[in-house]
Amino acid sequence: LAADYIFHEGKRLEALSLKLLDLLVVKRHDFEKKPVRMKELFQNVEGVMAPVFARSDMVLRVMAEDTEIRVEPDLIKTLILNLVDNARKAISGKGIITLSGKRTTENSFEITVEDNGRGIPGNELSRIMEVFYTVDKSRSREEGVGIGLALCREIAELHGGEMTFESRLGEGTRVRVSLREENS
């Protein structure tokens, strides 16, 4: 089972690196979107993150409606993994991260990642999706270069959506990502 995850993640990362180059460098936005069962995608994310959470005092709760939406699967999975990993980095010691997904309209789906971590200062919330911007480095347990949320924003926009953040210092952060299917 672990070897399967490693193999499939390696293949996904290989394909993803080319897609990210296209998205960020060439500004290509015509990726092929296909129907994806969101519950399966969320379960896959849970499986990929399981070894990380097994070594910590954190719990990842995953809940998703069993619905299908047209997305570019590698990019959406990258978006979700990045948000879950950011939530994990915001927690010191014990914590809970909730990843949920639900259909909000006939052609919209919402992904929510919520943590009970340290929160983001209000004066930084408006800047966190800027390329190379990182929240106060002295508060972070792990290094980052500040590309992740900018990339997530690009992926959300590619899917006709947006990302919104709510955060309270000392209580945690909630990120909502809306995805909108184009009418076929």
N, C-alpha and C positions, 0 to 999 in steps of 0.2 A: 504494500500500500504506500509506504513512504517513498519507495523507489519510483512508483508510478507518478506521485506528485512531483518529485524532483525532475523526472524526465519530461513530463507535460509542462511544467513551469519553465524548464530550460527552452523547450521549443516555443512556448508562448513568448518568452522574453526575446528570443531571437527575432520573431516576427514583429513584436512590439517595437523593438529598437528601430526598425525600418519605418514603421508607421509614425513613430514620434518624430523622426527626421523629416518625414513628409509634412506632418502637421505643423511643426515648429519652424523648420528651416525653409521649406518650399511653400508653406502656407496652403498646402493642398487640403481641400475640405470635401472631397468626393468619395469618401470611404464607403465601401459596400456595407450597408446595414442589413441585418438578417433577423428573423424572429428568434428571440431567446427567451427561454423559460426562466424568469427571474428567480424563482425559488431555487432552481438548480444552480444558477450562477452564485447566489448567496451561499448555498451549501458548499460550493467549491471554494469560495473565499474563506469560509470557516475552516475547511480542511487545510488550506494553504497556511493559515495563521495558527492552526492548532499547536504545532511545535513551539512557537514563540510564547503562546499563552500557557502552555504546559510548564514552562520554566519560570513562571511569574506568579504573583498573587492576584492576578487580574482574571476576570471572567469576560468572555465575549458571548453575548446573547444575540442570536440571529433569528429574525422573524421576517418572512416575506410571503406575500400573497402568491399563490400559484397561478401566475398570469404570464402572458407572453407579450413582449414588446420588441419592436424593430430597433436594434442598436448595433453598433460595431462592438462585438463582445470583448475583444482584447482591450480596447480603450476604456470601456465601462468597468471592466474588472480592475484595470490599473487605477482608475478614479477611486473605486471603493477601497482597494488595498491601501492606497495612499491615505485616505481619510481615516481608516481604521488604525493605521500605523501612527498617524499624527495623534490620534486620541490616546493610543498606548503610551506615546512619549510624554503626554501631558499628565500622566498619573505617576505618582511616587508611591510605591508600596501597593496596598490593596486597592482594587478598583473594579468598576463595572463599565463595560462599553456595550452599547446596544446598537446593533445594525438592523434597520428595518426597512421594508419596502412595501409600497402599496400603490395600487392604481388610484388616481385621484379624479380622472375623467376618462372618457372612452379612449382618448389618445394621449393621456398623460400618466406618468409614473413618477413617484417621489421616493427618493432614497434619503434616509435619515441616519446619521451617525451621532450618537450622544455619549458623552463621557462624564465622569464625576471627578475630573482632574482639576488642575490649578486654575483654569479659565484664562481668558485673554483680556488684557487691559483694554478698556473702552477706547482709548486714544490710538490703539493699534489695530482695532477691528477693521477699520476702513482701508488699511494698507496691506493686510496679510496675503492678498492675492497678487501683489506686485512681484514681478520677477526679481529674485535675489533678496527679497525682504524676509527677514526672520524676526520673530518675536524675541524680545530681550534675551540675548544669548546667555546671560547669567542664570536665567530661569530654566534653561533647557538642559536635560540630562544627556541628550545626544546631539551630535553635530548634524547640520543640514546646510544646504546651500541656498535654500529659498526658491526652488523651482517647482516643487510639488503642487502647491495650491494654484499657482499660475497655470500649470499644466491641467489641473483638474478643471479650472474655469474654462480653458480652451475646449476640453472634452465635453463639458456640459453645454457650451454654446454650440458646438458641432451637432449636438443632439437637440437643438432648439430650446435649450433650457438655461437655467441659471443656478448659482449657488448662493445661499444666504446663511449667515452666522448669527447665533445668539450665544452670549457668553456672560458668565458672572464669575468674578474673581473668587477663588476658593470653593466654587461650586461645580464648575464644569462648562462644557461647550456643547452646543447642538448645531450641526451642519445639515442643511436641507439642500438636496439637489433635485431639481425638477428636470424631467426629460419629456420631450414632446415629440410624438411621432408625426411625420408628415403624412398628409392624406394621400393614399395610394391611388 
